[in-house]
Amino acid sequence: MKFLTVDVGSTYTKLTAIDATTREILGTAQAFTTIESDVMQGFERAWQELTEARPDNPCANFGYDQMLVCSSAAGGLKMVALGLVPDLTAKAARTAASNAGAKVVKTYAYEISGSEQQEIFDINPDLVLLCGGTDGGNREVIVANARRLVAIDRPFTTIVAGNKSATDEIRAIFEEAHKDVVITENVMPQFNKLNIEPARDAIRQLFIARIIEAKGLNRLQAMTPHKIIPTPLAVLQACELLSRGTATQQGYGDLLAIDIGGATTDVYSMAAGTPTVDNTMLKGLPEPWAKRTVEGDLGMRYSLTHVFEQLPERGFPQYEEQMKRVGEWVERCSSQPDTLAQPDSEEEKIEEFLGRSAVALAVERHCGRIADVYTPLGLMHTLEGKDLMDIPAVVGIGGVLRNSRHPEEILKGSLYNVMQPESTRPRNPKFYLDSRYIFAAMGLLRMVDEELACELLLRETKKIG
């Protein structure tokens, strides 16, 4: 049995050829993703590279039995989320979207205002997740927000995942306005109890339908009986597999994975994230063991300008000349996303510096925060989010890491920073690298052969540094 996996990314389309009989990866290839025309052009270029007829190419006569496809072309679907309370249902909405192919660009709490209606119009999202109220609880806010959403003249689809007592009225509001709506289970049916899978499933289904329609993936879908899934879901499945292992293979245990892409930087943590500091109380919603956050303003090509704007060195006179050269590189990469840094050049050092900065910002947002609180019993601490200070493994994924000669220097951006003692980032992990860019491929392969996918992950994930 031979498999071909296809990852249609925002910058590159990546192919992986796998032989299940010899239990090896025969080869990989990539080509620039042709979003503006037809993604099949990028796929065909990558296929030509993979199967190029030369004596040393084991894929020269490659023929596959099954093809598996994932996509994150253009960074996924733009999404806004509405909830009742910022720290509860709004956060639950963001969590529900975390691995479903959607990029949450804005969250709102309480009843939205007229100016916020205009803001949603300007964002022009692909979908809206409408939450609010526990089952049998507050229903006025979610109903009011439903009325405000249907008044926005944009063609987004709304997923309703709030108080079940209000769903009949909300359905009637959307049907009367002839607006697309999907009703699913409440993301928080009881106070502080999450139920995010139904909303995630709804988002994934919309992702598949929209991404195929918008990016010309229908031809790829016609070539395989397996449904195209979001790349973030494929990577998450690979991270879970590498962490937990299988019945016959031992995984890494707790880990943090950082996927630096062209449009986003995604961070995955496979850990409970319980406090490592004594006298610490948990604050806010419970965190899922498998957690993903996506930073839509942190990417190495389409979002590189945003990384540059947030660099800590900006504004310091002693760095002015260096920042000028960094800015020139950022401008070039933003206008020509297929630009690559030459080995052993200043551009390579700049690329690594920007990658490390993107990692630092993304991991800081993903990890939890500790704060001091004084009680009648003395000084204690609160933890909001995951404590990842004792995480033993950090895995790097993405082109900037794979192409770098010093990937460990980029991954050092994930480490605990004494200048930000409240951020619970890893203190002393070992660094690993997805050396052949196969995590998405192995997440796809897991769906049909979990043991082989785990075996290849363990073999190909290399310790560095």
C-alpha positions as CSV (number, residue, x, y, z in Angstrom):
1,M,0.0,0.0,0.0
2,K,1.3,3.4,-1.0
3,F,0.0,6.8,0.2
4,L,0.3,10.3,-1.1
5,T,-0.4,13.1,1.4
6,V,-1.1,16.6,0.2
7,D,-0.9,19.7,2.4
8,V,-2.1,22.8,0.6
9,G,-0.6,25.5,2.8
10,S,-1.0,29.3,2.6
11,T,2.6,29.5,1.1
12,Y,3.6,26.1,-0.1
13,T,1.9,22.9,-1.3
14,K,3.7,19.9,0.2
15,L,3.6,16.3,-1.0
16,T,4.8,13.3,0.9
17,A,5.1,9.8,-0.6
18,I,4.8,6.9,1.8
19,D,5.3,3.2,1.3
20,A,3.4,1.2,4.0
21,T,5.1,-2.1,2.9
22,T,8.7,-0.9,3.5
23,R,7.4,1.5,6.3
24,E,9.3,4.5,5.0
25,I,8.9,7.9,3.5
26,L,10.0,7.6,0.0
27,G,10.2,11.3,-0.7
28,T,8.8,14.8,-0.2
29,A,8.4,17.8,-2.5
30,Q,6.9,21.3,-2.4
31,A,5.8,24.1,-4.7
32,F,4.5,27.6,-4.2
33,T,0.7,27.4,-3.6
34,T,-1.2,29.0,-6.5
35,I,-4.1,30.5,-4.5
36,E,-4.8,33.3,-7.0
37,S,-5.4,31.0,-9.9
38,D,-6.0,27.3,-9.2
39,V,-4.3,25.3,-6.4
40,M,-3.9,22.4,-8.9
41,Q,-1.1,24.3,-10.6
42,G,0.9,24.2,-7.4
43,F,0.0,20.6,-6.8
44,E,1.1,19.6,-10.3
45,R,4.4,21.4,-10.0
46,A,5.1,19.6,-6.7
47,W,4.1,16.3,-8.2
48,Q,6.5,16.9,-11.1
49,E,9.3,17.5,-8.6
50,L,8.4,14.5,-6.5
51,T,8.3,12.1,-9.5
52,E,11.1,13.6,-11.5
53,A,12.7,10.9,-13.6
54,R,16.3,10.6,-12.3
55,P,18.3,7.6,-11.2
56,D,18.6,8.6,-7.6
57,N,14.9,9.4,-7.1
58,P,12.9,6.6,-5.3
59,C,9.7,8.3,-6.3
60,A,10.5,8.4,-10.1
61,N,7.8,5.8,-10.9
62,F,5.7,6.4,-7.8
63,G,2.0,5.5,-8.0
64,Y,-0.2,5.8,-5.0
65,D,-3.1,3.7,-3.8
66,Q,-4.7,6.4,-1.6
67,M,-4.4,10.2,-1.4
68,L,-5.0,12.1,1.8
69,V,-5.4,15.9,1.7
70,C,-5.5,18.8,4.1
71,S,-5.5,22.6,3.5
72,S,-4.9,25.9,5.2
73,A,-4.8,27.9,2.0
74,A,-5.0,31.7,2.8
75,G,-4.7,31.0,6.5
76,G,-8.2,29.4,7.0
77,L,-11.5,31.0,7.4
78,K,-11.9,34.4,9.1
79,M,-14.2,34.1,12.1
80,V,-15.6,36.4,14.8
81,A,-17.1,35.0,18.0
82,L,-19.8,36.5,20.2
83,G,-20.4,35.4,23.8
84,L,-22.0,36.6,27.0
85,V,-19.1,37.1,29.4
86,P,-15.5,37.7,28.2
87,D,-13.8,35.2,30.5
88,L,-16.4,32.5,29.9
89,T,-18.5,32.0,26.8
90,A,-16.3,34.3,24.6
91,K,-13.3,32.3,25.6
92,A,-15.1,29.0,25.1
93,A,-15.9,30.2,21.5
94,R,-12.3,30.9,20.8
95,T,-11.4,27.4,22.2
96,A,-14.0,25.8,20.0
97,A,-12.4,27.3,16.9
98,S,-8.9,26.4,17.9
99,N,-8.3,23.4,15.6
100,A,-11.2,23.6,13.2
101,G,-9.6,25.6,10.4
102,A,-10.9,29.0,11.5
103,K,-8.9,32.0,12.5
104,V,-10.6,34.1,15.2
105,V,-9.9,37.7,14.4
106,K,-12.2,39.2,17.0
107,T,-14.3,38.2,20.0
108,Y,-17.2,40.2,21.5
109,A,-19.0,40.0,24.8
110,Y,-22.4,41.1,26.0
111,E,-24.9,42.7,23.5
112,I,-23.0,44.1,20.6
113,S,-23.4,47.8,19.8
114,G,-24.0,49.6,16.5
115,S,-20.3,50.4,16.2
116,E,-19.5,46.7,16.7
117,Q,-22.0,45.8,14.0
118,Q,-20.1,48.1,11.7
119,E,-16.8,46.5,12.8
120,I,-18.1,43.1,11.9
121,F,-19.2,44.4,8.5
122,D,-15.7,45.8,7.9
123,I,-14.1,42.5,9.0
124,N,-16.3,40.7,6.5
125,P,-15.8,37.3,8.2
126,D,-16.5,33.9,6.6
127,L,-18.4,32.7,9.6
128,V,-19.6,33.9,13.0
129,L,-19.9,31.8,16.1
130,L,-22.7,33.0,18.3
131,C,-22.6,31.8,21.9
132,G,-24.0,33.0,25.2
133,G,-25.8,31.8,28.3
134,T,-25.8,28.4,30.0
135,D,-28.8,26.2,29.1
136,G,-31.8,27.7,30.8
137,G,-29.8,30.8,31.8
138,N,-29.7,34.2,30.2
139,R,-31.3,34.2,26.7
140,E,-31.9,37.9,26.1
141,V,-28.3,38.7,25.1
142,I,-27.9,35.9,22.5
143,V,-31.3,36.7,21.0
144,A,-30.5,40.4,20.7
145,N,-27.1,39.6,19.1
146,A,-28.9,37.3,16.6
147,R,-31.1,40.2,15.5
148,R,-28.1,42.5,15.2
149,L,-26.2,39.9,13.1
150,V,-28.9,39.4,10.6
151,A,-29.0,43.2,10.0
152,I,-25.3,43.1,8.8
153,D,-25.2,43.0,5.0
154,R,-22.5,40.4,4.6
155,P,-22.8,36.7,3.4
156,F,-21.3,35.0,6.4
157,T,-22.6,31.8,7.9
158,T,-23.6,31.9,11.6
159,I,-23.0,28.9,13.9
160,V,-25.2,29.1,17.0
161,A,-23.8,27.3,20.0
162,G,-25.5,29.0,23.0
163,N,-28.4,28.7,25.4
164,K,-30.7,25.9,24.0
165,S,-33.8,27.7,25.4
166,A,-33.3,30.4,22.8
167,T,-32.5,28.3,19.7
168,D,-36.0,28.1,18.3
169,E,-36.4,31.9,18.4
170,I,-32.9,32.4,16.9
171,R,-33.6,29.9,14.1
172,A,-36.8,31.8,13.2
173,I,-34.9,35.1,13.2
174,F,-32.3,33.8,10.7
175,E,-34.9,32.1,8.5
176,E,-37.0,35.2,8.3
177,A,-33.9,37.2,7.2
178,H,-32.9,34.4,4.7
179,K,-29.4,34.2,6.4
180,D,-27.3,31.0,6.6
181,V,-27.4,29.5,10.1
182,V,-26.3,26.2,11.7
183,I,-27.6,25.3,15.2
184,T,-25.5,23.1,17.4
185,E,-25.1,22.3,21.1
186,N,-24.1,24.9,23.7
187,V,-20.4,25.4,24.1
188,M,-21.1,25.9,27.8
189,P,-24.2,24.1,28.9
190,Q,-23.4,24.5,32.6
191,F,-21.3,27.1,34.3
192,N,-17.6,26.3,33.9
193,K,-18.3,23.1,31.9
194,L,-17.1,23.1,28.3
195,N,-18.8,21.2,25.4
196,I,-16.8,22.4,22.4
197,E,-16.8,19.4,20.1
198,P,-20.2,20.0,18.4
199,A,-19.2,23.6,17.6
200,R,-15.8,22.4,16.3
201,D,-17.4,19.8,14.1
202,A,-19.7,22.5,12.6
203,I,-16.8,24.8,12.0
204,R,-14.8,22.0,10.3
205,Q,-17.7,21.1,8.0
206,L,-18.0,24.8,6.9
207,F,-14.3,25.0,6.5
208,I,-14.3,22.0,4.1
209,A,-17.2,23.4,2.1
210,R,-15.9,27.0,1.9
211,I,-12.3,26.2,1.3
212,I,-13.0,23.8,-1.5
213,E,-15.3,26.3,-3.2
214,A,-13.1,29.3,-2.7
215,K,-9.7,27.9,-3.5
216,G,-10.4,25.4,-6.3
217,L,-9.7,22.3,-4.2
218,N,-12.7,20.6,-5.7
219,R,-10.5,18.8,-8.2
220,L,-8.2,17.5,-5.5
221,Q,-11.3,16.3,-3.5
222,A,-12.5,14.5,-6.6
223,M,-9.2,12.5,-6.6
224,T,-9.7,11.0,-3.2
225,P,-12.5,9.3,-1.3
226,H,-11.3,10.9,2.0
227,K,-12.6,14.3,3.0
228,I,-10.2,17.2,2.9
229,I,-9.6,18.3,6.5
230,P,-8.1,21.6,7.9
231,T,-4.3,21.4,8.2
232,P,-4.4,22.5,11.8
233,L,-6.5,19.5,12.6
234,A,-4.0,17.2,10.8
235,V,-1.1,18.8,12.8
236,L,-3.0,18.5,16.0
237,Q,-3.6,14.8,15.3
238,A,0.1,14.3,14.8
239,C,1.0,16.1,18.0
240,E,-1.4,14.0,20.0
241,L,0.0,10.8,18.4
242,L,3.6,11.8,19.1
243,S,2.7,12.7,22.7
244,R,0.6,9.7,23.6
245,G,2.1,7.1,21.3
246,T,0.1,3.9,20.6
247,A,-0.5,0.5,22.3
248,T,2.8,-0.7,21.0
249,Q,4.9,2.5,20.8
250,Q,5.8,5.0,23.5
251,G,5.3,8.7,22.8
252,Y,7.2,11.7,24.1
253,G,4.7,12.5,26.8
254,D,3.9,16.2,27.4
255,L,5.1,18.5,24.6
256,L,4.7,21.9,23.0
257,A,4.8,22.2,19.2
258,I,5.2,25.4,17.3
259,D,4.2,25.6,13.6
260,I,5.5,28.7,11.9
261,G,3.7,29.2,8.7
262,G,3.5,31.9,6.0
263,A,0.2,33.4,7.3
264,T,0.0,32.2,10.9
265,T,2.0,30.8,13.8
266,D,0.1,27.9,15.5
267,V,1.1,26.6,18.9
268,Y,0.0,23.2,20.2
269,S,0.3,22.0,23.8
270,M,-0.3,18.4,24.8
271,A,-0.3,18.7,28.6
272,A,-2.6,19.2,31.5
273,G,-0.7,22.4,32.3
274,T,-1.3,22.1,36.1
275,P,0.5,24.6,38.4
276,T,4.2,24.0,39.0
277,V,4.4,26.6,41.7
278,D,3.2,25.9,45.3
279,N,0.1,27.7,46.7
280,T,-1.3,28.4,43.2
281,M,-5.1,28.5,42.6
282,L,-6.6,28.0,39.1
283,K,-8.5,30.9,37.6
284,G,-10.9,30.9,34.7
285,L,-12.1,28.1,32.5
286,P,-10.4,24.7,32.6
287,E,-7.9,24.2,29.8
288,P,-8.1,21.2,27.3
289,W,-5.3,18.7,27.4
290,A,-4.8,19.2,23.6
291,K,-4.8,22.9,23.0
292,R,-4.1,24.9,19.9
293,T,-3.9,28.6,19.5
294,V,-3.5,30.4,16.1
295,E,-1.9,33.8,15.8
296,G,-3.1,35.3,12.6
297,D,-0.8,38.3,12.9
298,L,2.4,36.2,13.2
299,G,3.6,34.6,10.0
300,M,6.8,34.5,8.0
301,R,5.4,35.9,4.8
302,Y,1.8,37.2,4.6
303,S,1.9,38.4,8.2
304,L,5.6,39.3,8.4
305,T,4.8,43.0,8.6
306,H,2.9,42.5,11.8
307,V,5.9,40.5,13.3
308,F,8.2,43.4,12.4
309,E,5.9,46.0,14.0
310,Q,5.9,44.1,17.3
311,L,9.7,43.6,17.6
312,P,11.0,44.6,21.0
313,E,14.1,46.2,19.5
314,R,12.1,48.8,17.6
315,G,12.3,52.3,19.1
316,F,15.8,51.8,20.5
317,P,18.3,54.1,18.7
318,Q,21.2,51.6,19.0
319,Y,19.2,49.2,16.8
320,E,18.1,51.7,14.2
321,E,20.4,50.6,11.4
322,Q,19.8,46.9,12.0
323,M,16.0,47.5,12.0
324,K,16.3,49.4,8.7
325,R,17.8,46.3,7.1
326,V,15.2,44.0,8.8
327,G,12.5,46.3,7.5
328,E,13.8,46.1,3.9
329,W,13.8,42.3,4.1
330,V,10.2,42.3,5.5
331,E,9.1,44.5,2.7
332,R,10.7,42.2,0.1
333,C,9.2,39.0,1.6
334,S,5.7,40.6,1.9
335,S,5.6,41.6,-1.7
336,Q,7.3,38.3,-3.0
337,P,6.1,35.5,-0.6
338,D,8.2,32.9,-2.4
339,T,11.5,34.7,-1.4
340,L,14.0,32.5,0.4
341,A,17.1,33.6,2.3
342,Q,20.5,32.6,0.9
343,P,22.6,30.3,3.2
344,D,25.3,32.0,5.3
345,S,24.0,35.5,4.5
346,E,22.7,38.5,6.5
347,E,19.3,37.6,5.2
348,E,19.5,34.2,6.8
349,K,20.3,35.8,10.2
350,I,17.4,38.3,9.8
351,E,15.0,35.4,8.9
352,E,16.1,33.5,12.0
353,F,15.7,36.6,14.2
354,L,12.2,37.2,12.8
355,G,11.3,33.5,13.3
356,R,12.5,33.6,16.9
357,S,10.4,36.8,17.5
358,A,7.3,35.2,16.1
359,V,7.9,32.1,18.3
360,A,8.3,34.3,21.4
361,L,5.1,36.2,20.8
362,A,3.1,33.2,19.9
363,V,4.2,31.1,22.9
364,E,3.7,33.9,25.3
365,R,0.0,34.2,24.1
366,H,-0.5,30.4,24.3
367,C,0.9,29.9,27.8
368,G,-0.7,30.8,31.0
369,R,0.0,33.7,33.4
370,I,0.7,33.6,37.1
371,A,-0.2,36.5,39.4
372,D,0.4,37.2,43.0
373,V,-2.6,37.5,45.3
374,Y,-2.6,38.4,49.0
375,T,-5.1,36.4,51.2
376,P,-5.7,36.2,54.9
377,L,-3.5,33.1,54.8
378,G,-0.6,35.1,53.2
379,L,0.8,35.3,49.7
380,M,-0.7,33.0,47.1
381,H,-0.7,32.8,43.3
382,T,-3.4,32.5,40.6
383,L,-2.8,30.7,37.3
384,E,-4.9,31.5,34.3
385,G,-4.3,29.2,31.4
386,K,-1.7,26.4,31.2
387,D,1.5,26.2,33.2
388,L,4.1,24.8,30.7
389,M,7.3,25.7,32.7
390,D,8.2,22.0,33.2
391,I,7.3,20.8,29.7
392,P,10.1,18.4,28.6
393,A,9.9,18.8,24.8
394,V,9.4,21.6,22.3
395,V,8.9,20.5,18.7
396,G,9.5,23.0,15.8
397,I,7.4,22.7,12.6
398,G,7.5,24.9,9.5
399,G,9.6,26.2,6.6
400,V,11.6,28.8,8.4
401,L,12.8,26.1,10.9
402,R,13.4,23.4,8.3
403,N,15.3,25.8,6.0
404,S,17.4,27.2,8.9
405,R,20.9,25.9,9.7
406,H,20.3,27.0,13.3
407,P,16.6,26.0,14.1
408,E,17.4,25.7,17.8
409,E,18.1,29.5,17.9
410,I,14.6,30.2,16.5
411,L,13.0,27.8,19.1
412,K,14.8,29.6,21.9
413,G,12.1,32.2,21.5
414,S,9.8,29.8,23.3
415,L,11.8,29.8,26.6
416,Y,11.0,31.3,29.9
417,N,12.0,35.0,30.1
418,V,13.0,36.4,33.5
419,M,11.8,39.8,32.2
420,Q,8.3,38.4,31.9
421,P,8.1,36.2,35.1
422,E,4.3,36.0,34.9
423,S,4.4,34.0,31.6
424,T,4.6,30.2,32.2
425,R,6.8,29.4,29.3
426,P,9.1,26.3,29.2
427,R,12.2,26.6,31.3
428,N,14.5,23.8,30.2
429,P,13.0,21.7,27.4
430,K,14.8,19.6,24.8
431,F,14.3,20.9,21.2
432,Y,13.1,18.7,18.4
433,L,12.6,19.4,14.7
434,D,10.1,18.1,12.1
435,S,13.0,17.7,9.8
436,R,11.1,16.7,6.7
437,Y,7.9,18.8,7.2
438,I,5.8,15.7,7.7
439,F,3.5,16.5,10.8
440,A,0.5,17.4,8.7
441,A,1.2,14.3,6.5
442,M,1.4,12.0,9.6
443,G,-1.8,13.6,11.0
444,L,-3.5,12.5,7.8
445,L,-1.9,9.1,7.7
446,R,-3.1,8.5,11.3
447,M,-6.6,8.4,10.0
448,V,-5.9,5.2,8.1
449,D,-2.7,3.7,9.7
450,E,-2.0,5.0,13.2
451,E,0.9,2.6,14.0
452,L,2.7,3.5,10.8
453,A,2.1,7.3,11.4
454,C,3.5,7.0,14.9
455,E,6.5,5.0,13.8
456,L,7.4,7.5,11.1
457,L,6.9,10.5,13.5
458,L,9.2,9.0,16.1
459,R,11.8,8.3,13.4
460,E,11.7,11.6,11.6
461,T,11.4,14.0,14.5
462,K,15.0,14.8,15.2
463,K,16.6,16.1,18.5
464,I,18.5,19.4,17.9
465,G,20.7,21.7,19.9
